[in-house]
Amino acid sequence: MKKAGILNRHLAGALAELGHGDGVLVCDVGMPIPDGPKVVDLAFLAGVPSFAEVVDGLLAELVVEGATAATEVREANPAAAGLLDGHFPGLALVPHEELKRLSAGARLVVRTGEARPYANVLLRCGVFF
């Protein structure tokens, strides 16, 4: 058994398969999940695990070269907006409907237990060298 890092075997395996430019959608329980991408559903209870916990955990494991979120996050969920701004200084913002459309191209969807609106981000994988 792994001693540290991501212990969920489905998530750890999916992350190991990602390559440069692949998309990872980290989403709340209300985000429609597109057909096609691999889905790792971590939701256990409302709010568990939180969006922040999952984003922080993923960033410990991934190199991210870009991130996109919904414009609506600024007004509807200032806590998520602050988290995203802190982690992704060049955060791209698009209307929520566009984020849903873009998420169909993700290779992986990680569903959190977050139950606050617009706690979603589409990450673009980078390389470590």
C-alpha positions, 0 to 999 in steps of 0.5 A, a space after each residue: 500500500 502507498 504510504 503517501 500521496 493519492 491513495 485512491 487506486 482508481 485516481 492514482 492509476 488515471 493520473 499515471 496515464 495522463 500526458 502533456 495537454 490532457 484535460 482533467 475536469 475537477 467538478 462539484 456534485 452538480 456539474 454534468 459529467 460528459 460521456 467519454 472521459 474516465 470518471 473517478 467519483 470521490 463524492 462521499 457526502 455533501 462537501 466531502 471531499 471538498 473542492 479545495 482538498 481535491 484540487 490541492 491533492 491533485 496539484 501535489 501529483 500533477 504539473 498543470 500548465 493552464 486552468 479554465 473555470 466558469 466566469 460565474 464562480 466570481 459572484 456565486 462562489 467567492 471561496 472557490 474563486 479565491 482558491 483558483 486565483 491563488 493556484 492559477 494566476 493565469 486562470 482563464 474564465 469562460 461562461 459556464 455553458 462553455 466550460 461544460 462544452 470544453 469538459 467533453 474533451 477532458 481525458 479524466 473527470 474527478 468528481 468531488 463532494 463539493 455542494 457549492 455552485 461553480 466549484 469546477 475547473 478544467 486543468 491542462 496537464 503540463 510536463 515536469 521537465 
